[in-house]
């Protein structure tokens, strides 16, 4: 038989209204475990709902991307573009109209006119006080 220290034996033997203290502690621990499992399960359910919402958004975005790619492919069809360009009078560039490197300066657009800095706005100057009449050197009062 294992020798149990006296304080531990007293803890196991201590009763509250006919129920041992160890049993009360055990029930409280089990209740805490059940409560924590419930909270974890609720959090997992929230995360699962969030994951399914994000997955549905991803599916919708993939569908939009497929539709936009199909639309871009339809709009970029060479036959369609050629028909549109003929409707507005565009055609292929004539070979004789192609420029060579030496001729580029002649067809370059003129440089923009230089920007002239605006003249500074006139500054209002307060009128000066009337100057005293100069005193002649020879006249002393």
Secondary structure as GFF3:
##gff-version 3
##sequence-region A 1 141
A	DSSP	alpha_helix	6	13	.	.	.	ID=ss1
A	DSSP	beta_strand	15	16	.	.	.	ID=ss2
A	DSSP	beta_strand	19	20	.	.	.	ID=ss3
A	DSSP	alpha_helix	21	75	.	.	.	ID=ss4
A	DSSP	alpha_helix	78	87	.	.	.	ID=ss5
A	DSSP	three_ten_helix	95	97	.	.	.	ID=ss6
A	DSSP	three_ten_helix	101	103	.	.	.	ID=ss7
A	DSSP	alpha_helix	104	107	.	.	.	ID=ss8
###
